[in-house]
Amino acid sequence: MFSSQSQPEMNNDRRITPKDILDKFRLLEKRVLRSQEGLEQLSAFIEELPIGILDFDLETKRVVGLNRALRDLSGYEVHEAASMAPKDFLAPECMDLMKNRVARSLKGENISEHSEYAFYTKSGKKLWCQLAQRLILKNGKPWRILAVVQDITYRKRLEKARQEGEEKFRNILENTQDCFYQTDIHGNLIWTSPATAKLLDYALDEVIGKNVARTFYARPEDRERLLETMRSSGKVSDYEVLLQRKDGTTVWVSTNSQYYTDENGVIQGVEGVFRDISAQRRAEKQLREAHAQLEQRVAERTRDLEEINRDLKEEIARRRTSEKALNDSENKYRTILENIEDGYYEVDLKGNFTFFNAAMARILDCTPDELQNLNYRKLADKETAGKVFQVFSKVFKTGKPFKSADYQLVKKDGTRALLNISVSLIRDMDGGNTGFRGVVRDISERNAAEEEKRDLELKLLQAQKMEAMGTLAGGVAHDFNNLLMGLQGNVSLILLELGKDHPTYERLKKLEGFIKDATGLTRQLLGFARGGKYEVTTTDINQLIAKTLEIFGRTRKGIRISKALGDVCPVDVDQGQIEQVLLNLYVNAGQAMPKGGNLKVSTRNVHLDETFVAPHGLKKGRFVKTSVTDTGIGMDLATQQKVFDPFFTTKDIGRGTGLGLSSAYGIMKNHGGVINVVSKPGKGSTFNIYLPASESSVQEASPEAEGVEYGVGTVLLVDDEEVVLRAGQEILKILGYTALVANRGRKAIEIVKAMQGKIDLVILDLIMPDLHGGEVFDVIREINPKIKVLLSSGYSLDGQAAEIMARGCEAFIQKPFTVEALSQKIKAVIGS
């Protein structure tokens, strides 16, 4: 039909459109059917058209004509196309549409609507075309279909690319925890991401249309300040505001916001992104605030290209619009990805990275070049890689997204990062699975903070347990010391009455030794109970270490002892108690090395920070660290957690009291210090003690007095224990003093009033049932400001006793005391 070489008439002002072709055909139709000349004119017109024309015979259901434009597009010549059925070149999904239109044409219907077909060229390339047709009748019956064929493949590709871009954009919004929003010029919410509704505890449809200032701002005036800042600066970045949830609770967010305009530059409202920063504020700024920036959202989306009967100029304009929308969509997509802190990734079906944002590379500590095409298995151990593979497999089989799970991946430098990962499928234009995409968040710091919190809670619980047990131990030691005082007093009286040649003298001396041993046991209990220091002096810890090591070395010659003593600061300590701590640690090390071994003691100055000292209730600063290390059997974790408990021992019955390390713990606590242990079974143990550094100079020790000191004067003994009163009164008489006694605080006050300044010394018990020793001290000092007081207690010099000493009390003596100790204290206070 298209064989004539004559030229068709052309419109000189514009290009030929499908409408021109069909209009021209209507003019020629009667002549085409009446004469051969008309047929030749139409054939010539169609052959030279720049748009494809197809002639389809309804009787044979074969193509009988292709013009030059369609032959160039399809690659088929007329005779080739005439030998093919429609199923040979049409895409399968278009066959039903073609059959329907042919059937309608056979019934005489002249179909006016346009349709879209996919067909295969001679080279096998798949193209999309838009088809407009005209039914030709012959003798009043359907004869031919004349179809105008327009190539729309490029437009279809643009539409698919836009759809994929929007799918990626939706996937990001649904998986990220950043909240995106857009309001109109009046502040009413017209669009937001799902994360917004979740953060504010609303359903998504509940928040749309709400005025943000009245509904979501805890302080509406904050909204005005935000708008004022944007009016002056054009936008806000990292701007913090307080929002209100549905239930009335509040949440701090950081927002990046700006005005958006229409195509004429007129402001339409505010758009931006915000993120929950409550956790960072609550964590005392230990976690850094998230800095998320978001570029301007694309103002409008591409309109669907639905109209198909436009001229070529309009088609070109639609193409340009589609290309611009695609570029804008990609820019928006990339802007969001590059400004969120979460990592976004895409991998192929083999697990190789094909696309990712900068945050993803930063989280995995890789450069973009290193991460491109890298397989995820290279970033995980075998077990983790297997788990991730199972997730990918499940998503591939079910098609359902995998919301989130935590996995450990290995960074380039070998360190491990704990990551929260989501996974969903990527599909191509035909719906086939091509890979996976998702969002990754690094939760390593959050997990470390949670572990640190649990560790601090365990330390606090241990400190509270030790404090409670210490209180109990202190009470037991106090009562036991009162009993020992009665025994010591009576033994001392008998020894003073008997000569050394008396048959029972040695037995009494042994009994006194037993009392001394028992006193040592109560001192350990008081040490654990943080019962106070007896005599604090500024000391060189290295001298105490040298002295105690010399004593210990004589008893365990099978142990090799070494020292690494640094030039350390002085410490303010009770030397006797610290010697007790050191000897307990040496003995403990020796018992851990029954067949011998190495014992090393080292010292150095350290600075302890807030994190280290906080669980112990101390202040950060300079400390002197002493480490005692052995090569013994070591301890497991369960033993280490109990090692400072009173009466806990791993020794056989009868070989230890279980008070050595617990008293060391109490003594260190009472000195404002810390003791801890590091050990592994079979690897030995290291006990570390930390004492606060002193600003004072080391004090030289004064020589101790020996023997019984006799004297004269009047002494008032105040104690609620009858056995202590009786023994103490007899001892005072033997020492040459006039002894007065009072078993209650009020009784003592009455005696002081009655004696009118004739009492030289009051020996005052600290704990009594009616009045506390401190109250008695204050009253008798009001009666006689010059009266001298010697404070006595089964507890040590700490707490209440120390407060009384600070108010002017002359001296302190701890029960049980010997005749010699009492006589020397009295002489030191009142003189000869």
MOCORTA-V432289 format. One record per pair of residues at least 24 apart in sequence whose C-alpha atoms are under 6 Angstrom apart, sorted by the first residue. I is the first residue (numbers start at 0). J is the second residue. Records with the same first field share a line. If there is no record, write none. Layout:
I: J + J
This chain:
0: 42
1: 42 + 46
3: 39 + 42 + 43
4: 43
5: 43
7: 44
16: 310
51: 147 + 148
52: 146 + 147 + 148
53: 145 + 146
54: 144 + 145
55: 143 + 144
56: 143
57: 142 + 143
73: 120
74: 121
88: 118 + 119
89: 118
90: 117 + 118
105: 141
107: 141
109: 134
126: 152
127: 151 + 152
161: 325
177: 274
178: 272 + 273
179: 271 + 272
180: 270 + 271
181: 269 + 270
182: 268 + 269
183: 267 + 268
184: 267 + 268
186: 210 + 211
199: 244
200: 244 + 245
215: 242 + 243
216: 242 + 243
217: 241 + 242 + 243
250: 277
251: 276 + 277
252: 276
291: 338 + 339
292: 338
293: 335 + 338
294: 334
296: 331
341: 439 + 440
342: 438 + 439
343: 437 + 438
344: 436 + 437
345: 435 + 436
346: 434 + 435
347: 434
348: 434
350: 374 + 375
363: 410
364: 410 + 411
378: 408 + 409
379: 408 + 409
416: 443
417: 442 + 443
418: 442
459: 614
469: 527 + 528
470: 528
472: 524 + 528
473: 525 + 528
476: 521
477: 793 + 794
480: 793 + 814 + 815
483: 815
484: 814 + 815
485: 722 + 723
488: 726
489: 726
523: 662
526: 662 + 665 + 666
527: 661 + 662 + 664 + 665
528: 665
529: 665 + 666 + 669
530: 795
531: 795 + 796 + 797
532: 573 + 796
533: 796
534: 573
535: 572 + 573
536: 571 + 572
537: 570 + 571 + 697 + 698
538: 569 + 570 + 697
539: 569
557: 595
558: 595 + 596 + 597
559: 597
560: 598 + 599
561: 599
562: 599 + 600 + 601
563: 601
564: 601 + 602
565: 602 + 603
567: 603 + 604
568: 692
569: 693
570: 692 + 693
580: 663
583: 659
588: 629
591: 631 + 632
592: 631
596: 630
597: 629 + 630
598: 628 + 629
599: 627 + 628
600: 626 + 627
601: 625 + 626
621: 692
622: 689 + 690 + 691 + 692
623: 689 + 690 + 692
624: 688 + 689
625: 687 + 688
626: 686 + 687
627: 685 + 686
628: 684 + 685
629: 683 + 684
630: 683
631: 683
632: 681 + 683
633: 678 + 679 + 680 + 681 + 682 + 683 + 684
634: 678 + 679 + 680
635: 679 + 680
706: 819
707: 819 + 822
708: 822 + 823
709: 734
710: 735 + 831
711: 735 + 736
712: 736
713: 737 + 758 + 759
714: 738 + 759 + 760 + 761
715: 739 + 740 + 761
716: 740 + 762
717: 741 + 742 + 763 + 764
718: 742 + 764
719: 743 + 767
744: 770 + 775
760: 787 + 788
761: 788
762: 788 + 789 + 790
763: 790 + 791
764: 791 + 792
765: 792
773: 803
